[in-house]
Structure formats: C-alpha cells, structure tokens
Amino acid sequence: MAEDHDDAEKTEDPTQKRLDEAIKRGDVVKSQEVNAWFVLAAAALVLLSFSGPMSMQLTAMFRGILENSWRISVDGGGLMRLARELSLETLAAVAIPFLLLMLAAIGGNAIQHRLVWSAEALAPKLSKISPLAGAKRLFSKQSLANFIKGLAKLAVVGAVATALLWPARKKLEGLVSTDPAAIVPLSRALSLQLFGGVVAILAIIAAADYLFQYRSWHERQKMSLREIRDEFKESEGDPKIKAKIRQLRTMRQRKRMMAAVPTATVVITNPTHFAVALQWERGMNAPVCVAKGQDVIALKMREVATAHDVPIVENPPLARTLHATVEIDDEIPAEHYKAVAEVITYVMKLRGPRPRK
C-alpha cells in the first residue's frame, strides 16, 4: 500500500529522457500571451514603418479607379480583370507587413521552444469529448489562470487606452468637422501611442505568463519513484538481468579456463589461495596465461592439473604477482620473464619438453 501511495505521488523532478519524450509528443511550454505580444509588437512596427507607404500605394490605386471609372468596362470580363488587378495591387501593398506578422507569429513559438512536428496532438482522444474531463479542464488551475489573465489584460489595456486617449478627447470630438486629410496623421499618431503603451504593459504580462506556463509544464512532467525506477530499468537494464548475465559470463569464462588448464605447461600456486596456469612452447615470444583463479577456482585448477599431469609449482610471491598483473590470454609482463623462466626450466628438467599438439 505504501508503494502504491508512493506511485500516486509524483514528487520527483523529471529526468531529461522524460522531458525529451514530452517534447517529441508535442507537450511543450507554450504561452499564448508571448505569441500575442510578438504579433502585437510586429503590428506596431508595421504601423510605424509601413503605414505611410502602404496607405499611399492604396490611395493611389483607388484614386486611379475613381478618376478613370468612366473607362472601366462593365461587362463580365472587364469586372473580372479589375478585380484581379485590385487583388494583385492590394497584395503587393500588404505583402511585406503580412510577412512580418507571420514571422512574428512563428518567432513567438520558436523563442519558447524548438519547433516540433508531432501528429499525436491531432489524434482523436475520448478525453477531449468527455463531459467529466471537460468539467475538470473548466475548473482547473489553468482555466483560473486564464480567467485572471483575461481580467488583468482587460483592466490594464483599458487603463492604458483611457490614459492615452482621455487627454485627446477634444481632438477626437473635433474630427467630425476636420478635413479628412488631417484625420489620418492624427489617427496614426494616437494608434502608435496606444500600441506602444499596450505593448509595454503586455510584455510584463507575457513574461509572467511564460513563467507560470513553464512551472505548470514542469509540474506535469514530474515522476513518481516507481516511474524513475522503471525508466532506469529501461535505459540501463534490469539489475537482476544484468546480474544474471554477469553470472553466465563468469560461468562460461570459468569453463573455458578449466578446459585450458590441461594445455598449460605449469600451474603456479600460493599454495591454494591463488593459481595461475601458464603455457609456453618453443617459438612463442613469452609464456601466456591460459587460466587464473583464487580460492575455490584455484583449488579446482589444482584438481584439473593433477588429473592431467600438469606440473604444479608452489611460488606464493610469483603466483600473487601474476594473478594481479596478467590477464587471461595475455603474455606475462617483461619484468616477470626471469622468474617464470626459472620455473619453466625447472619443469622442463623434470619431465622434458611437452610435445606440440
């Protein structure tokens, strides 16, 4: 029961693998306020930089239509050509501003997270149409935060608009009797002031919302102790399986060593704690260790050597040194040539050189 309770409590920080998996399935940190701020800032830049040339281009286009209206054909083909020309000229006038707005929308997402292409978010899920799940989302912490953000934006933007437009209320009232040519500059100036104030205020709201969204996303990715253990087993392997593999490898190595003991020239012991089986034949650069072991394995090596008439020489210092410095199937180190040569010479004198196999 305690473990089940622990599994239900996701209190551990997510691993990097958990975060990467969330990003792959499209679950990323995303603040709509940041996107809205980028688009609004781009709109302010467009209004500041392109409103004049764009309005002049559109004005010239419509002035030409009005001045040459009597020459425009009213048949079906003429109207279609006029509509096509108007569409192309309008697109040419707004192409760069529209491109800037599109880049701002993409940049608002790219600055929060790397671009992710995932179809999992588009897959149909029953939870999206479940009334219970919908009620949970409606009364969730995220919904409450969105409601508070909406009220805050409404109050802040309303306050900024009031603060900027209230001093100009007399000018706005007088626009009714003002020359239309003077309305555009005044409207542009007031719009830029309004945009500037709103962009500055929404920058603070967007930053706060991003921090909130990041914190919420991080909380969603938290893991229980059991999930961390399962992930470790998947990535590193089950410790029980790894132990079993090590055991099998040790058994295979032990069998291979015992099979190699009968081919040895001599077994050097200490006298029962260590055993090193060396093989040497004429033409070899140096003796090779074909088996080594300690305690039980050393005792088994002595038994196999005795059964196959392999000479056993007790030399505790040399046995300990060779066991510690030489690996199986490796030649003995050069500093032990003299001591090993004396042992092999002694063995050869006792029984003569062993025939080649």
C-alpha positions as CSV (number, residue, x, y, z in Angstrom):
1,M,0.0,0.0,0.0
2,A,2.9,2.3,0.8
3,E,4.4,1.7,-2.6
4,D,1.0,2.3,-4.4
5,H,0.7,5.6,-2.5
6,D,4.3,6.5,-3.5
7,D,3.5,5.8,-7.1
8,A,0.5,8.1,-7.0
9,E,2.7,10.9,-5.6
10,K,4.6,12.4,-8.4
11,T,7.1,14.4,-6.4
12,E,10.4,13.8,-8.2
13,D,11.9,16.1,-10.8
14,P,11.5,14.7,-14.3
15,T,14.5,13.2,-16.0
16,Q,15.9,14.5,-19.2
17,K,14.5,11.5,-21.0
18,R,11.0,12.3,-19.7
19,L,11.3,15.9,-20.9
20,D,12.6,14.9,-24.3
21,E,9.7,12.4,-24.7
22,A,7.2,15.2,-23.7
23,I,8.6,17.5,-26.4
24,K,8.5,14.8,-29.0
25,R,4.8,14.2,-28.5
26,G,4.1,18.0,-28.7
27,D,3.8,18.7,-25.0
28,V,5.9,21.8,-24.7
29,V,5.9,25.1,-22.8
30,K,3.7,27.5,-24.6
31,S,2.3,30.8,-23.6
32,Q,-0.3,32.4,-25.8
33,E,0.5,35.7,-24.2
34,V,4.0,35.6,-25.6
35,N,2.6,34.8,-29.1
36,A,0.2,37.7,-28.8
37,W,2.9,40.0,-27.7
38,F,5.1,39.2,-30.7
39,V,2.2,39.7,-33.1
40,L,1.2,43.0,-31.4
41,A,4.8,44.3,-31.4
42,A,5.1,43.4,-35.1
43,A,1.8,45.2,-35.8
44,A,3.2,48.3,-34.0
45,L,6.4,48.0,-36.1
46,V,4.3,47.7,-39.3
47,L,2.2,50.7,-38.4
48,L,5.3,52.7,-37.6
49,S,7.3,51.7,-40.7
50,F,4.9,50.8,-43.4
51,S,1.6,52.6,-42.8
52,G,2.7,55.6,-44.8
53,P,3.9,53.8,-47.9
54,M,1.1,51.3,-47.8
55,S,-1.6,53.9,-47.4
56,M,-0.1,56.0,-50.3
57,Q,0.0,52.9,-52.6
58,L,-3.6,52.0,-51.8
59,T,-4.7,55.6,-52.1
60,A,-3.1,56.0,-55.5
61,M,-4.7,52.8,-56.6
62,F,-8.2,53.8,-55.6
63,R,-7.7,57.4,-56.8
64,G,-6.9,55.9,-60.2
65,I,-10.0,53.8,-60.2
66,L,-12.2,56.9,-59.3
67,E,-10.5,59.1,-61.9
68,N,-10.8,56.6,-64.7
69,S,-14.1,55.0,-63.7
70,W,-15.7,56.0,-66.9
71,R,-13.1,54.0,-68.8
72,I,-13.6,50.8,-66.9
73,S,-15.6,48.1,-68.8
74,V,-18.7,47.0,-67.0
75,D,-19.0,43.7,-68.8
76,G,-18.2,40.4,-67.0
77,G,-14.7,40.1,-68.4
78,G,-13.9,43.7,-67.6
79,L,-15.0,43.4,-64.0
80,M,-13.0,40.2,-63.5
81,R,-9.9,41.9,-64.8
82,L,-10.5,44.8,-62.5
83,A,-11.0,42.5,-59.5
84,R,-7.8,40.6,-60.4
85,E,-5.7,43.8,-60.7
86,L,-7.1,45.2,-57.5
87,S,-6.3,42.0,-55.7
88,L,-2.7,41.9,-57.0
89,E,-2.0,45.5,-56.1
90,T,-3.5,45.1,-52.7
91,L,-1.4,42.0,-52.1
92,A,1.7,43.9,-53.2
93,A,0.9,46.7,-50.8
94,V,0.4,44.5,-47.8
95,A,2.9,41.7,-48.7
96,I,5.8,42.9,-46.5
97,P,3.6,43.8,-43.5
98,F,1.9,40.5,-43.7
99,L,5.2,38.6,-43.9
100,L,6.4,40.4,-40.8
101,L,3.3,39.5,-38.9
102,M,3.7,35.8,-40.0
103,L,7.4,35.8,-38.9
104,A,6.4,37.3,-35.6
105,A,3.9,34.6,-35.0
106,I,6.5,31.9,-35.8
107,G,9.1,33.7,-33.7
108,G,6.7,33.8,-30.7
109,N,6.6,30.0,-30.8
110,A,10.3,29.4,-31.7
111,I,11.6,31.6,-28.8
112,Q,9.7,29.4,-26.3
113,H,10.7,26.0,-27.6
114,R,12.2,24.4,-30.6
115,L,9.9,23.7,-33.5
116,V,8.2,20.3,-33.0
117,W,6.3,18.3,-35.6
118,S,4.0,15.8,-33.9
119,A,0.8,14.2,-35.0
120,E,-0.1,12.9,-31.6
121,A,-1.7,16.2,-30.6
122,L,-4.1,15.8,-33.6
123,A,-5.0,12.2,-32.8
124,P,-8.7,11.8,-31.6
125,K,-9.0,11.2,-27.9
126,L,-12.1,10.4,-25.9
127,S,-10.9,12.7,-23.1
128,K,-11.4,15.6,-25.4
129,I,-15.2,15.0,-25.7
130,S,-15.7,13.6,-22.2
131,P,-18.0,15.8,-20.1
132,L,-16.2,14.9,-17.0
133,A,-12.8,15.7,-18.5
134,G,-14.2,18.9,-19.9
135,A,-15.5,19.9,-16.4
136,K,-12.1,19.3,-14.9
137,R,-10.4,21.5,-17.5
138,L,-13.1,24.1,-17.0
139,F,-12.4,24.4,-13.2
140,S,-8.7,23.6,-13.4
141,K,-5.8,25.8,-12.2
142,Q,-5.0,26.6,-15.9
143,S,-8.6,27.9,-16.5
144,L,-8.5,30.0,-13.4
145,A,-5.1,31.5,-14.5
146,N,-6.6,32.2,-18.0
147,F,-9.6,34.0,-16.4
148,I,-7.3,36.1,-14.2
149,K,-5.1,36.9,-17.2
150,G,-8.2,38.0,-19.2
151,L,-9.4,40.3,-16.5
152,A,-5.9,41.7,-16.0
153,K,-5.4,42.4,-19.7
154,L,-8.9,44.0,-19.9
155,A,-8.2,46.2,-17.0
156,V,-4.6,47.2,-18.0
157,V,-5.4,47.8,-21.6
158,G,-8.5,49.7,-20.7
159,A,-6.5,51.8,-18.3
160,V,-3.7,52.5,-20.8
161,A,-6.2,53.4,-23.5
162,T,-8.0,55.7,-21.2
163,A,-4.8,57.4,-20.0
164,L,-3.7,58.0,-23.6
165,L,-7.0,58.9,-25.3
166,W,-8.6,61.0,-22.5
167,P,-6.3,64.0,-23.0
168,A,-7.0,63.9,-26.7
169,R,-10.8,63.7,-26.3
170,K,-11.3,67.3,-27.6
171,K,-9.3,66.5,-30.8
172,L,-11.4,63.3,-31.3
173,E,-14.6,65.2,-30.9
174,G,-13.4,67.8,-33.5
175,L,-12.7,65.1,-36.1
176,V,-16.3,65.4,-37.3
177,S,-15.6,68.8,-38.8
178,T,-11.9,68.3,-39.7
179,D,-10.5,67.9,-43.2
180,P,-10.3,64.2,-44.0
181,A,-6.7,64.6,-45.0
182,A,-5.8,65.6,-41.4
183,I,-7.6,62.6,-39.8
184,V,-5.1,60.0,-41.0
185,P,-2.0,61.6,-39.3
186,L,-3.8,62.1,-36.0
187,S,-5.2,58.6,-36.1
188,R,-1.7,57.2,-36.9
189,A,-0.2,59.2,-34.0
190,L,-2.8,58.1,-31.5
191,S,-2.6,54.5,-32.7
192,L,1.2,54.4,-32.2
193,Q,0.8,55.8,-28.7
194,L,-1.8,53.3,-27.9
195,F,0.2,50.4,-29.4
196,G,3.4,51.5,-27.6
197,G,1.6,51.6,-24.2
198,V,-0.2,48.3,-24.7
199,V,3.0,46.5,-26.0
200,A,5.0,47.7,-22.9
201,I,2.3,46.5,-20.5
202,L,1.7,43.2,-22.2
203,A,5.4,42.5,-22.2
204,I,5.2,42.2,-18.4
205,I,2.1,40.0,-18.6
206,A,3.6,37.8,-21.3
207,A,6.8,37.3,-19.2
208,A,4.8,36.4,-16.1
209,D,2.5,34.0,-18.1
210,Y,5.5,32.3,-19.6
211,L,7.0,31.6,-16.1
212,F,3.6,30.3,-15.0
213,Q,3.3,28.0,-18.1
214,Y,6.8,26.7,-17.6
215,R,6.1,25.9,-14.0
216,S,2.9,24.2,-14.8
217,W,4.6,22.2,-17.6
218,H,7.4,21.2,-15.2
219,E,4.9,20.1,-12.6
220,R,3.0,17.9,-15.2
221,Q,6.3,16.1,-16.1
222,K,7.1,15.2,-12.5
223,M,7.6,11.5,-11.9
224,S,7.0,9.0,-9.1
225,L,9.7,6.9,-7.6
226,R,8.4,3.9,-9.4
227,E,8.4,5.7,-12.8
228,I,12.1,6.7,-12.2
229,R,13.0,3.1,-11.3
230,D,11.1,1.8,-14.4
231,E,12.9,4.3,-16.6
232,F,16.2,3.3,-15.2
233,K,15.5,-0.3,-15.9
234,E,14.6,0.5,-19.5
235,S,17.7,2.7,-20.1
236,E,20.3,0.9,-18.0
237,G,18.8,-2.6,-17.9
238,D,17.1,-4.6,-15.2
239,P,19.7,-5.1,-12.4
240,K,18.5,-8.7,-11.9
241,I,19.0,-9.4,-15.6
242,K,22.4,-7.7,-15.6
243,A,23.5,-9.8,-12.6
244,K,22.3,-13.0,-14.4
245,I,24.3,-12.0,-17.5
246,R,27.4,-11.4,-15.4
247,Q,26.9,-14.8,-13.7
248,L,26.5,-16.6,-17.1
249,R,29.6,-14.8,-18.4
250,T,31.6,-15.8,-15.3
251,M,30.5,-19.4,-15.7
252,R,31.5,-19.5,-19.3
253,Q,34.8,-18.0,-18.6
254,R,35.4,-20.5,-15.8
255,K,34.5,-23.4,-18.0
256,R,36.9,-22.1,-20.7
257,M,39.7,-21.7,-18.2
258,M,39.2,-25.2,-16.8
259,A,39.3,-26.5,-20.4
260,A,42.6,-24.7,-20.9
261,V,44.3,-25.9,-17.8
262,P,45.2,-29.3,-19.3
263,T,47.1,-27.5,-22.1
264,A,49.2,-25.5,-19.6
265,T,52.9,-26.0,-19.2
266,V,52.8,-25.3,-15.5
267,V,50.4,-24.1,-12.8
268,I,52.0,-21.7,-10.2
269,T,50.2,-21.6,-6.9
270,N,50.2,-19.9,-3.5
271,P,49.7,-22.8,-2.5
272,T,45.8,-22.9,-2.5
273,H,44.7,-19.2,-2.5
274,F,46.0,-18.3,-6.0
275,A,46.7,-20.3,-9.1
276,V,48.0,-19.2,-12.5
277,A,48.3,-21.6,-15.4
278,L,50.9,-20.7,-18.0
279,Q,51.5,-22.1,-21.4
280,W,54.8,-22.0,-23.2
281,E,56.1,-23.6,-26.4
282,R,59.2,-23.1,-28.4
283,G,58.7,-20.2,-30.9
284,M,56.5,-18.2,-28.5
285,N,57.6,-14.7,-27.6
286,A,56.7,-15.2,-23.9
287,P,54.5,-17.6,-21.8
288,V,50.8,-16.9,-22.0
289,C,48.3,-17.0,-19.1
290,V,45.6,-19.5,-20.1
291,A,43.8,-19.6,-16.7
292,K,43.9,-18.0,-13.3
293,G,41.8,-18.1,-10.1
294,Q,41.5,-17.6,-6.4
295,D,40.3,-19.8,-3.6
296,V,37.7,-22.2,-4.9
297,I,38.7,-21.7,-8.5
298,A,42.4,-22.1,-7.6
299,L,41.6,-25.4,-5.9
300,K,39.6,-26.6,-8.9
301,M,42.5,-25.7,-11.2
302,R,44.9,-27.8,-9.0
303,E,42.5,-30.7,-9.3
304,V,42.3,-30.4,-13.1
305,A,46.1,-30.0,-13.4
306,T,46.7,-33.1,-11.2
307,A,44.2,-35.1,-13.2
308,H,46.0,-34.2,-16.5
309,D,49.6,-34.5,-15.1
310,V,50.2,-30.7,-15.4
311,P,53.2,-29.8,-13.1
312,I,52.2,-27.6,-10.1
313,V,54.8,-25.3,-8.6
314,E,54.3,-23.5,-5.4
315,N,55.7,-20.0,-5.5
316,P,53.5,-17.7,-3.4
317,P,55.1,-14.3,-4.4
318,L,55.1,-15.1,-8.1
319,A,51.6,-16.5,-8.0
320,R,50.2,-13.4,-6.3
321,T,52.0,-11.1,-8.7
322,L,51.0,-12.9,-11.8
323,H,47.4,-13.1,-10.7
324,A,47.3,-9.4,-10.1
325,T,49.1,-8.2,-13.3
326,V,48.4,-10.6,-16.1
327,E,45.0,-11.2,-17.8
328,I,43.8,-14.4,-19.4
329,D,45.2,-15.0,-23.0
330,D,47.8,-12.3,-22.4
331,E,51.6,-12.7,-22.3
332,I,53.3,-12.2,-19.0
333,P,54.9,-8.8,-18.4
334,A,58.6,-8.5,-19.3
335,E,59.6,-7.9,-15.7
336,H,58.5,-11.4,-14.8
337,Y,60.4,-13.2,-17.6
338,K,63.3,-14.2,-15.4
339,A,61.2,-15.7,-12.5
340,V,58.9,-17.5,-14.9
341,A,61.8,-18.8,-17.0
342,E,63.3,-20.3,-13.9
343,V,60.1,-22.1,-13.1
344,I,59.6,-23.4,-16.7
345,T,63.2,-24.5,-16.9
346,Y,62.8,-26.4,-13.7
347,V,59.6,-28.1,-15.0
348,M,61.3,-29.0,-18.3
349,K,64.2,-30.6,-16.5
350,L,61.7,-32.7,-14.5
351,R,59.6,-34.0,-17.4
352,G,61.2,-32.7,-20.6
353,P,59.6,-30.5,-23.2
354,R,55.9,-31.3,-23.9
355,P,55.1,-32.4,-27.4
356,R,53.4,-29.9,-29.7
357,K,49.6,-30.5,-30.2
